[in-house]
Amino acid sequence: MAEPAYTRLQNDERRRRLLELGERLFTEHAYGELSMARIAREAGISKALLYHYFPSKQAYFAATLQQQADELSALVDVDPALPPGEQLRRALDAFLRWVQANADGYAKLLQGSTSHAEVRQLLDRVRETTAARILAGLSPGEQPSPALRAAVGGWLWFMDGVLSDWLARRDMEREQVLGLLLGTLDGAVVAAGAGPGALASEPA
């Protein structure tokens, strides 16, 4: 028998609220400080009901991370008709604005990648997707060279380092970070043989 529509809506709304709560709790507390019992108390529900939605703390944590990744993906989705450089500039600027607005949570996310497999796997997927989008813009319809693939992949790890420093010290403006990241990527792809102007913001 199909589940009544109103029940599905109630379930969807409760899950949405639990994910919102999870985003806040995992930002305010270290992963190890939280238990399913504590999360259930914060949510005002029984632990059994929480387990109905998420079979483990790891699953709950992963779901909150995935929701944030989905939200971020929508923010950085830019017009594919724009030149590759302009697509990248707009997407990166939107990403940095999101990081700035969620500074504490993103800093914890980067820190958590060293100790939690769920965070590491999520960030790896985000890097792979981002690298694929950048490479598709740099060499449309062609297989990127190994040097170009390595340059883009290495730049994404470099970006994590820059963001960690930015969030820890807070002594650079967002525009400075944007310029630093765009400049280093441009240098990396030129060094990899893509040629000057590969990331131009205007059509050649």
C-alpha positions, 0 to 999 in steps of 0.5 A: 500500500502506498504511503499517504501523501500527507505522511510523505510530506511530514516525513520529508519536512522532518528530515529537512529539519533534521538536516538543518539541525545537523548542519548547525550541530556539526558546525558548533561541535566536534564530531566526537562530541555528538552522539545520536542521543544528544542529537535526538534531544536537540531535535526534541524527538526520540532516539528511535525516531532519529534512527528511523531517518538515519541508521547511524551518526556517520550516515547523519553526518554524511547526509548533512554534508551532502546537502551542503554540497548540493546547495553549493553545486547549485550556487556555482552553476554558471552559464555554460555559454560564457567563456571558460575563464568567465565561468570559472571566475563567477563560479569561484567567486560564488564559492568564496562567498559561500565559504565566507558566509559559512566560515566556521563550518567550512573550516571544520569540514577541512579539518574533518577531512583528515580524521573522518572518511565521510568528509574525505570521500565527499571532498574527493567527489567535489574535487573530481567533479570540479576538476572535470568541469574545469578540464572540459572548459580548457579542452572541450571535446578532447582528452586533457593531457596528463600534465593539464590534468595534474595541474588542475588537480594539484591546484584544487589541493592548493586551493584547500591550503589557501582557504585553510590559511584564509579562514584561520587568519582572516587577514585577506579580503575575498577579492584578494583570495579570488585573484590569488586562486585565479592567478595560480591556476592560470600559471599552472595551466600555462606551465602544463602547455595549455597556452596563454589565454586558456582561461581568458574571460573573453572569447579570443 
